[in-house]
Structures are given as C-alpha cells and as structure tokens.
Amino acid sequence: MDNFEPFVSVIIPTRNEEKYIGTCLDSFVNQTYPKSRYEVLVVDGLSTDNTVDIVRSFEGKLNLRIMKNPEVKQVFALNCGIKDAKGDYFVIISGHSFVERDFLEKSFKAFCEIKKKEPKLAAVGGSLKMVCENRFSNLVSSLYASPLSGSSSFWYANNPGFAKTVVFGFYEKKIIESINGFDEDMGRGEDFEINLRLNKNGYKLFYDPKIKTCYYVRNTLSGFTRQTFGNGAAKGVCLKKGYFNPVWFVPSIFVIYQLLLPIGLFVMNFWSIIFWGPLVVYWVANIIASIKIKDREKANLFLPLMFWILHVLVGFGFFYGILFGKNSAAPNSNSKLPALEILKMGSCFTLRKCQ
C-alpha cells in the first residue's frame, strides 16, 4: 500500500444541486492524488433543474461518469454508485459540499497508516468546515460547533482517533459489499446506519481532522427543520433495527418532560421545585454553552432558542422514526438489499454524453 496509489471512486449523489454541484466537482479537478487513479461518479435522482447540464460541462476535465437514479432517494444512488464503482476504495461526497485539493491524498495516506495498526479498519473520515451563506446559516454553524447540539464529533473535534461514525469517509469497497451496502429502509441517515453496522460487525472507523471537507450549512429555517427532524427519525429507525444508544432517548425524554410541565402548575409545594428543576438546569446549561461558542455574532443571541428547537425537533423525529419507520432488521451478510437486485436488472444506467 505504501508503493502505489489504488484506484478510487468518488460517488456524488445529486438531486437539484445546480447551485452547488459546480463547486463540488471543481474541487476534484486538480486533486494532488494522481488524476489517472480516480474517477467521479455522479448519480442523479432525476433532477428537474440544471444539475445534469452543469455536471456534463466537466466532461473532459474529470474521469467522469453520469448515472441515473430512477428511485430518486439518495440511498439508492449510493448503492448504484458502489455497484458500478471501478475503485477498490470509494468516497461518498454530498453535492452540497466541496473538498480541499489534498483530500484524496490525505484520506488514502491516513487509511494506509491506520490499517497497519488496525486490520479491521473499514474507513477514515475527516472534519467538516461549515460554509455559511447568510446569518441564519451562521447561527446553525455555531449550533453544530458545540457538543450540546448532540451532533457527531466531526463537526468540532480537533484530535484524531477511532470514532463511531465518520462523514464523507474513505471506505474499502469489499468491506461495504460484505455487509451488503447501504440499507434502503433508511429514508434518511443511511450513512449513520452503515457506520453503526460496521461497528456492530467488528470494523473500525478513524477520524482525522487533517482531512478537510467544506459543507454548505442549511441557510433557511425550513431546511434546518427538515434536516434536524430527519436526523432524529433516522435514529428511531435504527433503534427498530436493533441498534441501541441510551443517548438517543434524551431528546425524546426531554420532549415528554416538557409536555408534562403544565401539571407542575397545580403542584405548589416542595415537589414543584423538583418538577421544574430540570428545566432550570437545562436552560442554565444551554446559555453557558451558547456563551462559550467562539466567533459569535449578534444573531447568535438566539443560540439558546436554537438549541431548544434542535432538541425538540430531534425528540419528535425520534418518535416519528419509531412509529413510522420500517420495522425490518439491519442487512447482514446473508441478506441482499433490494437495490442490488434492482441494479442487476439494469435500473441504474449511464447517461449518454452530450454530442
């Protein structure tokens, strides 16, 4: 592994990403990794904007293939890309992001270094630099910069080490194939679930903050709401599939507690102090965490409220995932994902190049 660079497939699922996909692809044009040793697969979920036209403009600049995802959902695009990837390793990048010039080189080197020490290594991932387009997105970025948000450590951690999950990871393809790819029951959070499954199967993930990706943070309240609620729902679905983490229950317990608070209005004695105490502690911790966040702007005066909104949305989303998420077991080495069967029938195909 020290003497050659393996072929790497970069898989980019898209759906109406005309605003960002050009920047994303441009970041792969001049990578420090040998250009002949990587390909870019854009798997588009029937975009109705100019996404595909913008992608086609990069033909000739990249070793590029454009593919259709007739199922639209991102999880199908990921399995489609893995199925057609020529590389022994692959990276999945959001069309809503872009990478630094040495992203592939650093990812490969980190993987080699850790693999020597840990044979069960499945992937390495790096840190996310949040790109803000307005004041609201700046507010959201400040939110994710704090552990109080409950977000994964790749948003804020500075030290390398083994992790439970990674973002935009550099994966060994044969390992992902051995656990049958991404779980298509996941309407959202399929990357979160597959990392849980890798851990469950004894594989390791490594976080290296020197590997850097830039991500456009949600810049509207509606976008933030959908994303946060979906993240909570994904954890609810994972719980139904047999994964368990007691921390997942905290936001939902917080929601239930708040719904019961009106009862405290009728308890005007010593017990009312105990009943209302947790809420006081929460808001004190919330305000302290908000004050500690660096590079705060005036808009960040709303951070305590945003923390509360985030926790409530995740809590309700968790309930939604439990109630309405698919109640099937996580894929294993003895089962086949529907997408892999669909792909064999040719539902995922390469688009013709522009004449």
PyMOL commands that set and color helices and strands:
alter all, ss='L'
color gray80, all
select helices_A, chain A and resi 21-26+35-37+51-56+74-84+103-117+135-144+147-149+153-155+173-178+190-200+221-240+246-266+270-292+298-324+338-344
alter helices_A, ss='H'
color red, helices_A
select strands_A, chain A and resi 8-14+38-44+64-68+89-92+97-99+121-131+161-163+170-172+204-216
alter strands_A, ss='S'
color yellow, strands_A
deselect
rebuild
show_as cartoon
